[in-house]
Amino acid sequence: MTSWFQIVLQLAGSLAIFMYGMTLLSDGLQRAAGERLQRILQFITANRVVAVLTGCLITIIIQSSSATTVMTVALANSGLLSLKQSIGVTIGANIGTTIDAFLASLKGEATAKRAAWAHILFNVIGAVWAVIVFRPFLGLVRLVSGYGNGAGAIGIAIASLHTLFNGINTLLFLPFINQYEALLKKLVWEREGREHRMVYIAPSLHPAPELSLLQARAEIRAMAGRCRGMFDASLDLVLSNEKKDMRGRLEWFQREEQYLDDMREALVGFLLKVQTADMPESLRARVLGKMQIVAELESASDECFSIAELMVKKSRRDLKFDEEAALSLKPYGEAVKQFFDFITSNLDRGLDATEFGKAGEIEDQIDSFKKELKKMARKRLNAGADARTELLYIDLVRHFEKIGDCLYAVAGELERI
């Protein structure tokens, strides 16, 4: 047997077992249903609004809109719920499923909260218009699904409802994307100076640790972008002769460095919690690799801050680099920027052996720059140049090279995972 044949066979077998289970569930409900159960179902789906609230509440309790929908289909197939009642419950399930995103965003940043509220409002607004135009919407579901012809057609109708609800809702929102974004920004303000936090999505909310790793991957990507921003700013200080507001610039670097420290602590704490979940060893290795990547990125930000401190010291002591020495730093900085670009573009998918070899070439180039620049600085020292200036220059070159080392370590982890 080929692996693809096994996958198809397993998929077909699983689907057959699921469908057989649905048939048994429907038959069992038909036998077990008594007057009391029918009265309860009638009460909690008495009208469209109550049915929506019921679906929402059940989904919040069991933490699964899919489970709510499966139960609804089973009850409908057994004749205990009509299509009208089922539609209300299913729409409510769409609202209830947003609780996961809401809970995950409680201690998150503004962006995470806006994403959660975007999910909530999308489904709530969709439920509102669906309730208002309930009869025409019910007719559209009947038309698309062909409900009314043959046993089991109500299940197809409920499936069609899902597609129609999300499709129509998306079409309604598309023309107003910019306005929707502006509304979310007004609802959730960005707070300056707030420490970075991540919320671990517990297994009861998301049973697959892969989902938590996706969340961590997005945060690591943001961290890498912020670190690159720090390097760009530090390189601007190195290549610029301006001396304006050096204290203000250093304060900016301090805030960024502190923010990235907070990101490291939040991400490592998050990944340590993810690691407690039941997972294969290959996935556990990826978690460890991501922790190492976070540590290396934070170390790179420390080096960027050190560069900024050196440039402030240079300004305060009124030190000046030799023109040739200053110009030689530009290609050195460009090589480090190239390394940043290479790493950030491959953070999501990792590196193969060939790409890791390219990372090694960039690292070798940075090392060559370092050796050449330090050699030039020593020559200037021997020729009588100012010792304080040249020692600061050598220290600056060393910090550039350390950033390259951090990025190469990140490349190594990307190649392993």
Buried (B, 14 or more C-beta within 10 A) or exposed (E): EEEEEEEEEEEEEEEEEEEEEBEEBBEEBBEEBEEEEEEEBEEBBEEBEBBBBBBBBBBBEBBBBEEBBBBBBBBBBBEBBEBBBBBBBBBBBBBBBBBBBEBBBEEBBBBBBBBBBBBBBBBBBBBEBBBEEBEEBBEBBBEBBEBEEEEEBBBBBBBBBBEBBBEBBEEEBEEEEEEBEEBBEEEBEEEEEEEBBBBBBEBEBBBEBEBBBEBBBBBBEBBBEBBBBBBEBBBEBBEEEEEEEBEEBBEEBEEBBBBBBBBBBBBBEBBEBBBEBEBEEEBBBBBBBBBBBBBBBBBBBBBBBBBBBBBBBBBEEEBEBBEEBBEBBEEBBEBBBBBBEBBBEBBEEBBEEEBBEEBEEBBEBBBEBBEEBBEBBEEBBEEEBBEEBBEBBBBBBBBBBBBBBBBBBBBBBBBBB
